[in-house]
Amino acid sequence: MGIQELEEVRRQKLEFVREQQNPYPERFSITHELMEAIKLEDGTKEVSVAGRILSIRKMGKLCFVTISDIYGRLQIAIRRDDVGDKAYEFFRQGFDIGDFLGVVGEIFTTQTGEKTVRAKNLTFLGKAFKPLPEKFHGITDKDSCYRQRYLDLIMNEDTRNRFLLKFQMIKEIRRYLEDAGYLEVETPILIEKPSGATARPFISHHNALDLEVYLRIAPETYLKRCVVGGITKVFEFARCFRNEGMDATHLQDFTMLEGYCAYYNYIDNMEFLQSMLSTVIKKVFGSDIINVGDESIDFSGEWEVVTFRELLIKDCGIDINSYKDTQSLLDKIREVGIELQSETPVEQLSKGNLIDLLYKKVSRPKIISPTFLTEHPTSLSPLARANDDNKEIADRFQLIINGAEVINAYSELVDPVEQKKRLLEQAKAKANGDEEAMTMDFDYITAMEYGMPPISGWGMGIDRFLQVITGQENLRDTVLFPIMRPLNNE
């Protein structure tokens, strides 16, 4: 029987159900979640549970049914003698795999050791017109997993566990920050100036104000405005949007966690973030050591600190301090035979962005254990504070784990005169063709002119961090509903 025929049969069954009860009841009162019911002692009565039917085994006067939700599965035993002839026939003729079932009954354990609810009353809670994928193979096509994540969640345990891990991780990070005195805020998504990072923005139009607006690329400058307003410890789980290339490690919309603390410098934040992530990893995984593919990553102890210059000298023999402009550095890169790829032609990149591209090519993939990368060129860090002893480098660090940047942080630039100068340089680079350079933001400069204390801030890609610590090949595997190119029939 084809899919259309199966769907038609299920629609006809709905009419049969309608003759017995409302097929779409308003509510169903449960006493326990499925995973709670599994832990109950045998003999516990009047247990009320509900879930989606994943399997039905019919054995004459007895049916064994498995119902599920994202946390787990529970077996239900439906006997004709327990529920009565009418209810038993109603179940056999009206219910399909994929439907929702509510049950009231008693807990017992089968001879095979499976905790089960012996049903006394049954309630139909929703019809699935479309049949679920074959249970033994689930849904394995990646494109289908991304487009129909709901089926992926229903059928694939690995997917359920991965997203439960993500949700738990977010909860533990939020708890850690709140316990440390941080306030969670919300900042604008539609903005006039796409500032806070070097990235190409999405452009839209605000009809009511007849104004060109941008989707934010980072919440940074607004969170710093919060610090100006007196919020000394602030963070946001911010949905951000960058209109750039899509690959296995980049998406156009993603979740960025950013936090700022007044009176901290970047070294303070190194210590704070190491403590935070070590604590979160231990709570979520139950261990300081997690296995990712063939690698074991140890989050305990002191994490290594290496400078940007040292790393590039070691990995490709290029001393970035020896080259004063983009062209001379680009000539050296080509001389040693390193090929770089960029959406923006490499000749149009600023020196800082060229250095970053080089590092991502020759160094970052080799870093496995948690490592702090420091002493970035100031030209690569337009919002970071220059080092007091060497103005050519910024008081900044990146945390690299398993070949990926998971945190970017620095001592913030709080001098409005210097900030204005750097943003004007960025605006000039943008005018010369660097689409990822920052836009001039005079309103932010005005906020700075009201006075800023010393600040250190950081940003962490939540989806990227989950990808890194679970070894997913594609960032889409860590996002519930990633954007996809429409199918022809859509």
Secondary structure, 3 states (H helix, E strand, C coil): CCHHHHHHHHHHHHHHHHHHCCCCCCCCCCCCCHHHHCCCCCCCCCEEEEEEEEEEEEECCEEEEEEEECCEEEEEEEEHHHHCHHHHHHHHHHCCCCCEEEEEEEEEECCCCCEEEEEEEEEEEECCCCCCCCCCCCCCCHHHHHHCHHHHHHHCHHHHHHHHHHHHHHHHHHHHHHHCCCEECCCCCEECCCCCCCCCCCEEEECCCCEEEEECCCCHHHHHHHHHCCCCEEEEEEEEECCCCCECCECCEEEEEEEEEECCCHHHHHHHHHHHHHHHHHHHHCCCEEEECCEEEECCCCCEEEEHHHHHHHHHCCCHHHCCCHHHHHHHHHHCCCCCCCCCCHHHCCHHHHHHHHHHHHCHHHCCCCEEEECCEHHHCCCECECCCCCCEECEEEEEECCEEEEEEEEECCCHHHHHHHHHHHHHHHHCCCCCCCCCCHHHHHHHHCCCCCEEEEEEEHHHHHHHHHCCCCHHHHCCCCCCCCCCCC
